[in-house]
Amino acid sequence: MATYESATSRVSRMLTMVPWLVHRQGIDLSTAAAELGVTEEQVVEDLQVLFLCGLPGHYPDDLIEASWEGGRVFVGNADTIARPLRLGRDEALALIVALRALAATPGLAERDAIDRALAKLEAAAGEGATGAAQVQVALEQPLDDELAGRVRTGLTERRRLHLRYTSASRDETTERDVDPLRVLSVDGRWYLEGWCHRARGVRLFRLDRIEAAEVLDVPATPPQDLPERAVGTGVYRPDPEDQAVTLDLDAGSAWVAEQIPAEEVETRDDGSVRMVLRVADPRWLLRLVLREGAGVRVVEPAALVDAVLESAQIALSASVHPETK
């Protein structure tokens, strides 16, 4: 069965693996792989990455050393990682606040492990932990316990989910099978990232727009080597197969080019902008153009120009009072 491992999961494993190997110098490669729960090839790949790891600004002397020749694993120059983690007061408080927020998330976390970690941090911080109580982290979107539990089951048991999902941009509800990859929070909203068999690609599904979720008795089989989506600049990602649209934006509507991912952006001396973007469904673009009025104009394709003109005429006709016709 195909598996999916995020960069976060790999880093977490390697942070555990390094001190474990430091205290087991010369361990047999196959034994190490079995104890770590991965293949020998994965251990070797991780050890190869270690050659590039070390303290910043002191290369190459502070790079971690790793050797697995002859089937025996040796790891050196990794004392910094092997030592117990020491947190400053601000770091401990930040972790306590984050763990409390995570513990309040219904259905998506191992609360026992979180509670144990939180108890240890609060005990170590002592009176300093009281400052964390003054900070509250609240997500804008509440989660349904039952829905979150089913999504979690799909993730932990690597089983396919059948979703009934409402898309705001298309204003339609669809049924689709999804192989779950991870759950993430962006800008106060929860999303399920998964391989959608209907779209044949990785998609994000807002949990508050999932009307129903069913855990199928089918293993999740997403394609191997899927890249992890970067969400620092938002969750929308255009598909290269979507229709290319060229827009002209007045200076007052130039924000559109800053908020919507584009393939090309040309800013003119007067502050106006020409941008080329990919559009899967033109209906949301029609709403944008009608809302901005003359500030946004469709240049091409011609069919979309005609659709904007027709929509504008219908809107104008509907806004005319019957007595003035």
Salt bridges, closest charged atoms under 4 A:
GLU5 OE2 - ARG13 NH1 2.22
ASP46 OD1 - ARG10 NE 2.81
ASP46 OD2 - ARG13 NH2 2.81
ASP90 OD1 - ARG89 NH1 3.91
GLU110 OE2 - ARG152 NH2 2.90
GLU122 OE2 - ARG100 NH2 2.68
GLU146 OE2 - ARG150 NH2 2.63
GLU157 OE1 - ARG159 NH1 2.69
GLU175 OE1 - HIS162 NE2 2.60
ASP177 OD1 - HIS162 ND1 2.66
ASP179 OD1 - ARG160 NE 2.76
ASP179 OD2 - HIS197 NE2 2.85
GLU193 OE1 - ARG182 NE 2.54
GLU193 OE2 - ARG229 NE 3.57
ASP208 OD2 - ARG189 NH1 3.69
ASP208 OD2 - ARG206 NH2 2.64
GLU211 OE1 - ARG164 NE 3.31
GLU228 OE2 - ARG182 NH1 2.92
ASP239 OD2 - ARG203 NH2 3.42
ASP248 OD1 - ARG268 NH2 3.29
ASP248 OD1 - ARG274 NE 2.77
ASP250 OD1 - ARG297 NH1 3.17
GLU263 OE2 - ARG278 NE 2.72
ASP281 OD2 - ARG283 NH2 2.74
GLU292 OE2 - ARG291 NE 3.92
